[in-house]
């Protein structure tokens, strides 16, 4: 079971994966409405969201230390 990470933009834990098309799933933050990439399955959309979450965290730390 893959656990949904919090939103990389607003930090909200209120995120959900839902079917958006007959062959597509997407994770969305219910607070700021950020969306992740569309995946062919729920598991793929959650994996893509979590990967994006890790990238956003690394990018924000790089910016903070560069200042």
N, C-alpha and C positions, 0 to 999 in steps of 0.2 A: 504494500500500500504506500503510495506516494503522498506526502503531506504537503499541503499548500503553504507556501511561505507568505509572509505579510507583504503588503504592497511596497515595492521599492521606491515609490514616489512620495506617498503620504504616511507610510508606516502602518496603515490600518490592517487589522487582522480579519476584517470583514470582506473576504474574497470568495468568489464562487466560480465553479466551472459549469458551463451550460452548453447545450447543443445549439449551435447557431445556424446550422445548415444540415442537410441530410448526410453529408460526409464531413462535418466539421464541428469541433468543440473549441471553446475559448474561455480563458479565465478572465474575470473582470473584478476590479475593486468596486465594491458597492458604495464607497465613500467619495473617491475622486474620479471614478469611472475610467481609470487606466485599464487598458486591455493588453493581453498577451497575444502571441502569435496563434493563429488557428492551426489546430492539429487534427489529424484524421480520426483520432480516438481521444477519449477523455484523458487517458494516461499520458499521451503525447503532448496534449495542451498543458497539462500540469507540469510535466518535465520541462517544457519550453519556458513556462512562467518562472519556475524555480531557477533555471539557468540564467534567465534575464535578471532575476533578483540578485544573484551572486555578482553578475557583471555590474549592475548599478551600484552595489555596495563598494566594490573595488574602485570604480570610477570616482565616487564621491569621496573616498578616503584619499585618493591621489590628488584631487583638487584641494582638499583641506591641508595636506602636508606641503603642497607646492606654494601656498600663500605665505 
